[in-house]
Protein backbone atom coordinates (compact mmCIF):
# COMPACT_ATOMS: atom_id res chain seq x y z
CA UNK A 1 0.00 0.00 0.00
CA UNK A 2 2.72 2.46 1.04
CA UNK A 3 4.86 1.55 -1.96
CA UNK A 4 1.93 2.29 -4.25
CA UNK A 5 1.38 5.64 -2.51
CA UNK A 6 5.08 6.49 -2.79
CA UNK A 7 5.23 5.69 -6.51
CA UNK A 8 1.92 7.49 -7.10
CA UNK A 9 3.02 10.64 -5.25
CA UNK A 10 6.40 10.71 -7.04
CA UNK A 11 4.78 10.26 -10.47
CA UNK A 12 2.09 12.80 -9.72
CA UNK A 13 4.71 15.30 -8.54
CA UNK A 14 6.48 15.04 -11.90
CA UNK A 15 3.17 15.42 -13.75
CA UNK A 16 2.29 18.47 -11.64
CA UNK A 17 5.65 20.14 -12.26
CA UNK A 18 5.23 19.54 -15.99
CA UNK A 19 1.69 20.93 -15.98
CA UNK A 20 2.56 23.99 -13.91
CA UNK A 21 5.65 24.96 -15.92
CA UNK A 22 4.80 23.75 -19.43
CA UNK A 23 1.13 22.99 -19.94
CA UNK A 24 -1.05 25.53 -18.15
CA UNK A 25 -1.49 28.95 -19.84
CA UNK A 26 -0.12 32.07 -18.18
CA UNK A 27 -2.73 34.23 -16.49
CA UNK A 28 -2.95 37.61 -18.23
CA UNK A 29 -3.18 39.97 -15.25
CA UNK A 30 -0.89 38.32 -12.70
CA UNK A 31 1.58 36.83 -15.18
CA UNK A 32 3.78 33.88 -14.36
CA UNK A 33 3.53 34.44 -10.58
CA UNK A 34 -0.09 33.18 -10.73
CA UNK A 35 1.37 29.67 -11.16
CA UNK A 36 2.29 29.79 -7.46
CA UNK A 37 -1.45 29.27 -6.95
CA UNK A 38 -1.09 25.60 -8.01
CA UNK A 39 1.24 24.99 -5.06
CA UNK A 40 -0.03 27.48 -2.50
CA UNK A 41 -3.73 26.48 -2.47
CA UNK A 42 -3.12 22.68 -2.24
CA UNK A 43 -0.71 23.38 0.64
CA UNK A 44 -3.47 25.40 2.32
CA UNK A 45 -5.87 22.50 1.79
CA UNK A 46 -3.44 20.05 3.41
CA UNK A 47 -2.84 22.46 6.31
CA UNK A 48 -6.61 22.54 6.96
CA UNK A 49 -6.96 18.76 6.60
CA UNK A 50 -4.12 18.32 9.10
CA UNK A 51 -5.72 20.40 11.83
CA UNK A 52 -9.00 18.51 11.35
CA UNK A 53 -7.12 15.21 11.64
CA UNK A 54 -5.34 16.46 14.78
CA UNK A 55 -8.66 17.64 16.26
CA UNK A 56 -10.66 14.50 15.48
CA UNK A 57 -7.85 12.14 16.55
CA UNK A 58 -7.46 14.13 19.78
CA UNK A 59 -11.18 13.86 20.59
CA UNK A 60 -11.12 10.11 19.99
CA UNK A 61 -7.94 9.82 22.07
CA UNK A 62 -9.58 11.74 24.93
CA UNK A 63 -12.58 9.37 24.80
CA UNK A 64 -10.87 6.03 24.19
CA UNK A 65 -7.34 6.78 25.60
CA UNK A 66 -5.91 4.58 22.86
CA UNK A 67 -2.33 5.38 21.88
CA UNK A 68 -2.99 4.86 18.17
CA UNK A 69 -5.17 7.99 18.05
CA UNK A 70 -2.53 9.96 19.88
CA UNK A 71 0.06 8.78 17.35
CA UNK A 72 -2.23 9.94 14.52
CA UNK A 73 -2.75 13.35 16.19
CA UNK A 74 0.96 13.81 16.84
CA UNK A 75 1.95 12.83 13.29
CA UNK A 76 -0.68 15.13 11.79
CA UNK A 77 0.51 18.02 14.00
CA UNK A 78 4.12 17.53 12.96
CA UNK A 79 3.15 17.46 9.29
CA UNK A 80 0.84 20.39 9.96
CA UNK A 81 3.81 22.52 11.05
CA UNK A 82 5.59 21.71 7.79
CA UNK A 83 2.59 22.51 5.64
CA UNK A 84 1.52 25.59 7.61
CA UNK A 85 5.07 26.94 7.28
CA UNK A 86 4.95 26.35 3.55
CA UNK A 87 1.54 28.05 3.29
CA UNK A 88 2.94 31.16 4.99
CA UNK A 89 6.22 31.18 3.06
CA UNK A 90 4.70 30.52 -0.38
CA UNK A 91 1.97 33.07 0.38
CA UNK A 92 4.60 35.68 1.26
CA UNK A 93 6.54 34.95 -1.94
CA UNK A 94 3.37 35.28 -4.00
CA UNK A 95 2.28 38.43 -2.17
CA UNK A 96 5.49 40.26 -3.06
CA UNK A 97 4.98 40.50 -6.85
CA UNK A 98 1.18 40.82 -6.59
CA UNK A 99 0.60 43.09 -3.57
CA UNK A 100 4.08 44.66 -3.40
CA UNK A 101 4.62 43.47 0.19
CA UNK A 102 5.82 40.22 1.71
CA UNK A 103 3.29 40.31 4.50
CA UNK A 104 0.09 42.15 5.41
CA UNK A 105 -2.19 41.64 8.39
CA UNK A 106 -4.94 40.35 6.14
CA UNK A 107 -7.53 38.23 8.08
CA UNK A 108 -6.69 35.07 6.15
CA UNK A 109 -2.95 35.51 6.69
CA UNK A 110 -3.38 36.34 10.35
CA UNK A 111 -5.64 33.35 11.07
CA UNK A 112 -3.21 31.08 9.19
CA UNK A 113 -0.36 32.41 11.33
CA UNK A 114 -2.50 31.58 14.40
CA UNK A 115 -2.89 28.05 13.01
CA UNK A 116 0.93 27.78 12.76
CA UNK A 117 1.24 28.85 16.40
CA UNK A 118 -1.39 26.27 17.40
CA UNK A 119 0.62 23.51 15.73
CA UNK A 120 3.81 24.73 17.39
CA UNK A 121 1.96 25.01 20.72
CA UNK A 122 0.76 21.42 20.40
CA UNK A 123 4.29 20.15 19.76
CA UNK A 124 5.69 22.29 22.59
CA UNK A 125 3.17 20.88 25.06
CA UNK A 126 4.19 17.39 23.94
CA UNK A 127 7.90 18.14 24.19
CA UNK A 128 7.88 19.81 27.59
CA UNK A 129 5.41 17.51 29.35
CA UNK A 130 6.57 14.47 31.26
CA UNK A 131 6.19 11.08 29.58
CA UNK A 132 2.80 9.54 30.12
CA UNK A 133 -0.81 10.21 29.41
CA UNK A 134 -1.10 13.65 31.06
CA UNK A 135 0.91 15.49 28.39
CA UNK A 136 -1.10 13.75 25.70
CA UNK A 137 -4.36 14.91 27.23
CA UNK A 138 -3.17 18.53 27.57
CA UNK A 139 -1.98 18.50 23.95
CA UNK A 140 -5.35 17.10 22.86
CA UNK A 141 -7.07 20.09 24.44
CA UNK A 142 -4.70 22.46 22.57
CA UNK A 143 -5.52 20.62 19.33
CA UNK A 144 -9.24 20.99 19.96
CA UNK A 145 -8.86 24.73 20.48
CA UNK A 146 -6.77 24.89 17.30
CA UNK A 147 -9.40 23.05 15.27
CA UNK A 148 -11.73 26.03 15.81
CA UNK A 149 -9.31 28.11 13.73
CA UNK A 150 -9.74 25.97 10.56
CA UNK A 151 -13.28 27.10 9.63
CA UNK A 152 -12.34 30.69 10.52
CA UNK A 153 -9.47 30.56 7.98
CA UNK A 154 -11.78 29.09 5.36
CA UNK A 155 -14.50 31.68 5.90
CA UNK A 156 -12.16 34.65 6.43
CA UNK A 157 -12.54 35.85 2.85
CA UNK A 158 -16.34 35.85 3.26
CA UNK A 159 -16.59 37.31 6.76
CA UNK A 160 -14.02 40.10 6.36
CA UNK A 161 -12.75 42.37 3.63
CA UNK A 162 -9.61 40.65 2.40
CA UNK A 163 -7.16 40.87 -0.47
CA UNK A 164 -7.54 37.14 -1.04
CA UNK A 165 -9.58 36.02 -4.08
CA UNK A 166 -12.82 34.01 -3.94
CA UNK A 167 -12.83 30.48 -2.54
CA UNK A 168 -11.76 27.86 -5.10
CA UNK A 169 -12.26 24.76 -3.00
CA UNK A 170 -14.80 23.33 -0.56
CA UNK A 171 -18.57 23.68 -0.18
CA UNK A 172 -18.57 27.48 -0.51
CA UNK A 173 -16.31 27.64 -3.59
CA UNK A 174 -17.35 30.33 -6.03
CA UNK A 175 -19.20 28.99 -9.09
CA UNK A 176 -18.05 31.93 -11.26
CA UNK A 177 -14.33 31.28 -10.84
CA UNK A 178 -11.78 33.09 -12.99
CA UNK A 179 -9.94 29.85 -13.79
CA UNK A 180 -10.24 28.43 -17.28
CA UNK A 181 -10.39 24.70 -18.14
CA UNK A 182 -6.66 23.97 -18.23
CA UNK A 183 -6.12 25.95 -15.03
CA UNK A 184 -8.83 23.95 -13.25
CA UNK A 185 -7.36 20.63 -14.40
CA UNK A 186 -3.85 21.65 -13.26
CA UNK A 187 -5.23 22.84 -9.94
CA UNK A 188 -7.06 19.57 -9.25
CA UNK A 189 -4.10 17.42 -10.36
CA UNK A 190 -1.92 19.41 -7.96
CA UNK A 191 -4.53 19.03 -5.21
CA UNK A 192 -4.60 15.24 -5.69
CA UNK A 193 -0.79 15.11 -5.82
CA UNK A 194 -0.32 16.88 -2.50
CA UNK A 195 -3.12 14.84 -0.90
CA UNK A 196 -1.54 11.53 -1.98
CA UNK A 197 1.87 12.72 -0.77
CA UNK A 198 0.33 13.77 2.56
CA UNK A 199 -1.36 10.38 3.05
CA UNK A 200 1.91 8.58 2.27
CA UNK A 201 4.02 10.65 4.69
CA UNK A 202 1.28 10.43 7.35
CA UNK A 203 1.25 6.61 7.20
CA UNK A 204 5.04 6.53 7.48
CA UNK A 205 5.06 8.97 10.39
CA UNK A 206 2.28 7.16 12.30
CA UNK A 207 4.18 3.89 12.03
CA UNK A 208 7.37 5.57 13.21
CA UNK A 209 5.52 7.28 16.07
CA UNK A 210 4.18 3.93 17.30
CA UNK A 211 7.73 2.54 17.21
CA UNK A 212 8.95 5.60 19.18
CA UNK A 213 6.28 4.99 21.84
CA UNK A 214 7.16 1.29 22.09
CA UNK A 215 10.85 2.09 22.33
CA UNK A 216 10.24 4.67 25.07
CA UNK A 217 8.27 2.08 27.05
CA UNK A 218 11.09 -0.47 26.73
CA UNK A 219 13.60 2.21 27.77
CA UNK A 220 11.50 3.03 30.82
CA UNK A 221 11.14 -0.65 31.72
CA UNK A 222 14.88 -1.30 31.38
CA UNK A 223 15.86 1.78 33.40
CA UNK A 224 13.35 1.00 36.18
CA UNK A 225 13.83 -2.75 36.50
CA UNK A 226 17.51 -3.24 35.66
CA UNK B 1 16.41 9.56 27.54
CA UNK B 2 13.90 12.40 27.48
CA UNK B 3 15.71 15.52 26.33
CA UNK B 4 14.28 18.89 27.38
CA UNK B 5 13.87 19.92 23.80
CA UNK B 6 12.06 17.18 21.88
CA UNK B 7 12.87 16.06 18.37
CA UNK B 8 9.88 17.73 16.77
CA UNK B 9 10.54 20.92 18.66
CA UNK B 10 14.06 20.96 17.26
CA UNK B 11 12.49 20.81 13.81
CA UNK B 12 10.22 23.73 14.71
CA UNK B 13 13.20 25.67 16.05
CA UNK B 14 15.02 25.05 12.79
CA UNK B 15 12.04 26.39 10.83
CA UNK B 16 11.83 29.41 13.14
CA UNK B 17 15.55 30.19 12.76
CA UNK B 18 15.23 29.85 8.98
CA UNK B 19 12.29 32.29 9.00
CA UNK B 20 14.18 34.81 11.15
CA UNK B 21 17.24 34.49 8.88
CA UNK B 22 14.96 35.25 5.95
CA UNK B 23 13.74 38.38 7.76
CA UNK B 24 17.29 39.56 8.39
CA UNK B 25 18.37 38.74 4.85
CA UNK B 26 15.43 40.47 3.20
CA UNK B 27 14.53 43.68 5.01
CA UNK B 28 11.64 44.43 2.69
CA UNK B 29 9.87 41.44 4.28
CA UNK B 30 8.93 43.75 7.12
CA UNK B 31 8.81 47.08 5.36
CA UNK B 32 6.71 47.19 2.21
CA UNK B 33 8.52 48.66 -0.76
CA UNK B 34 6.25 48.86 -3.76
CA UNK B 35 8.93 50.73 -5.73
CA UNK B 36 10.61 47.36 -6.30
CA UNK B 37 7.71 46.44 -8.57
CA UNK B 38 8.74 48.67 -11.41
CA UNK B 39 6.56 49.22 -14.43
CA UNK B 40 9.00 47.24 -16.58
CA UNK B 41 8.57 44.25 -14.29
CA UNK B 42 4.79 44.47 -14.45
CA UNK B 43 4.77 44.61 -18.26
CA UNK B 44 6.97 41.56 -18.68
CA UNK B 45 4.84 38.43 -17.98
CA UNK B 46 7.94 36.40 -17.08
CA UNK B 47 9.45 39.04 -14.81
CA UNK B 48 8.29 37.21 -11.70
CA UNK B 49 9.66 33.83 -12.70
CA UNK B 50 12.16 33.99 -9.81
CA UNK B 51 9.26 33.97 -7.32
CA UNK B 52 7.81 30.85 -8.91
CA UNK B 53 11.17 29.10 -8.78
CA UNK B 54 11.66 30.25 -5.18
CA UNK B 55 8.33 28.66 -4.21
CA UNK B 56 9.17 25.33 -5.86
CA UNK B 57 12.68 25.37 -4.40
CA UNK B 58 11.43 26.01 -0.86
CA UNK B 59 8.63 23.45 -1.05
CA UNK B 60 10.96 20.73 -2.29
CA UNK B 61 13.73 21.73 0.12
CA UNK B 62 11.37 21.47 3.10
CA UNK B 63 9.94 18.15 1.90
CA UNK B 64 13.41 16.69 1.49
CA UNK B 65 14.49 18.23 4.81
CA UNK B 66 11.58 16.53 6.54
CA UNK B 67 12.32 13.18 4.91
CA UNK B 68 15.95 13.60 6.03
CA UNK B 69 14.70 14.30 9.56
CA UNK B 70 12.60 11.12 9.47
CA UNK B 71 15.46 8.98 8.16
CA UNK B 72 17.81 10.33 10.87
CA UNK B 73 15.18 9.56 13.48
CA UNK B 74 14.89 6.03 12.11
CA UNK B 75 18.67 5.65 12.38
CA UNK B 76 18.55 6.85 16.01
CA UNK B 77 15.83 4.32 16.77
CA UNK B 78 17.88 1.50 15.24
CA UNK B 79 20.85 2.53 17.40
CA UNK B 80 18.60 2.54 20.47
CA UNK B 81 17.35 -0.98 19.66
CA UNK B 82 20.95 -2.19 19.25
CA UNK B 83 21.89 -0.61 22.58
CA UNK B 84 18.91 -2.17 24.35
CA UNK B 85 19.73 -5.58 22.89
CA UNK B 86 23.29 -5.20 24.17
CA UNK B 87 22.11 -4.23 27.67
CA UNK B 88 19.67 -7.13 27.81
CA UNK B 89 22.24 -9.68 26.60
CA UNK B 90 24.80 -8.37 29.14
CA UNK B 91 22.26 -8.67 31.95
CA UNK B 92 21.31 -12.18 30.86
CA UNK B 93 24.95 -13.27 30.84
CA UNK B 94 25.67 -12.05 34.38
Contacts between the chains, C-beta under 8 A, distances in Angstrom:
chain1	res1	chain2	res2	distance
A	17	B	56	7.5
A	26	B	45	5.6
A	31	B	42	8.0
A	31	B	44	7.7
A	31	B	45	4.2
A	31	B	46	7.1
A	31	B	47	6.8
A	31	B	48	5.7
A	32	B	45	5.9
A	32	B	46	5.2
A	32	B	47	7.7
A	32	B	48	5.5
A	32	B	49	5.3
A	32	B	52	5.8
A	33	B	48	3.9
A	33	B	51	5.2
A	33	B	52	6.3
A	35	B	52	5.3
A	36	B	51	6.7
A	36	B	52	5.9
A	36	B	55	5.0
A	39	B	55	5.6
A	39	B	56	6.9
A	39	B	59	5.9
A	40	B	55	7.3
A	43	B	59	7.4
A	74	B	8	8.0
A	78	B	8	5.2
A	78	B	11	7.4
A	81	B	8	7.7
A	81	B	11	7.2
A	81	B	12	5.9
A	81	B	15	6.9
A	82	B	62	6.1
A	82	B	63	7.9
A	82	B	66	5.5
A	85	B	15	5.2
A	85	B	19	7.6
A	85	B	62	7.0
A	86	B	58	7.1
A	86	B	59	5.8
A	86	B	62	5.9
A	89	B	19	7.7
A	89	B	58	5.7
A	90	B	55	4.9
A	90	B	58	7.0
A	90	B	59	6.8
A	92	B	29	7.2
A	93	B	51	5.2
A	93	B	54	5.3
A	93	B	55	5.2
A	93	B	58	7.5
A	94	B	51	6.8
A	94	B	55	7.2
A	96	B	51	6.5
A	97	B	37	6.7
A	97	B	41	7.7
A	97	B	47	7.8
A	97	B	48	4.2
A	97	B	51	5.3
A	100	B	32	6.1
A	100	B	33	7.5
A	100	B	34	3.6
A	100	B	36	7.4
A	100	B	37	5.2
A	101	B	32	3.7
A	101	B	33	8.0
A	101	B	34	7.5
A	102	B	26	7.3
A	102	B	28	6.5
A	102	B	29	4.2
A	102	B	30	7.7
A	102	B	32	7.7
A	103	B	29	6.6
A	103	B	30	7.5
A	104	B	32	7.8
A	120	B	12	5.4
A	123	B	6	7.3
A	123	B	8	4.7
A	123	B	9	5.8
A	123	B	12	5.9
A	124	B	9	6.2
A	124	B	12	7.8
A	126	B	6	6.6
A	126	B	8	7.1
A	127	B	5	6.4
A	127	B	6	3.2
A	127	B	8	6.6
A	127	B	9	4.2
A	128	B	4	7.5
A	128	B	6	7.8
A	130	B	2	7.8
A	131	B	2	6.0
A	197	B	63	7.9
A	201	B	66	7.5
A	201	B	67	8.0
A	204	B	70	6.8
A	205	B	70	7.0
A	208	B	70	6.6
A	208	B	73	6.7
A	208	B	74	6.7
A	208	B	77	7.7
A	211	B	77	6.1
A	212	B	73	7.8
A	212	B	77	6.9
A	215	B	77	6.0
A	215	B	80	5.7
A	215	B	81	7.1
A	215	B	84	7.9
A	216	B	1	7.7
A	218	B	84	6.0
A	219	B	1	5.4
A	219	B	80	7.3
A	219	B	84	7.2
A	220	B	1	7.9
A	222	B	84	6.3
A	222	B	87	6.2
A	222	B	88	7.5
A	223	B	1	6.9
A	226	B	87	7.1
A	226	B	91	5.6
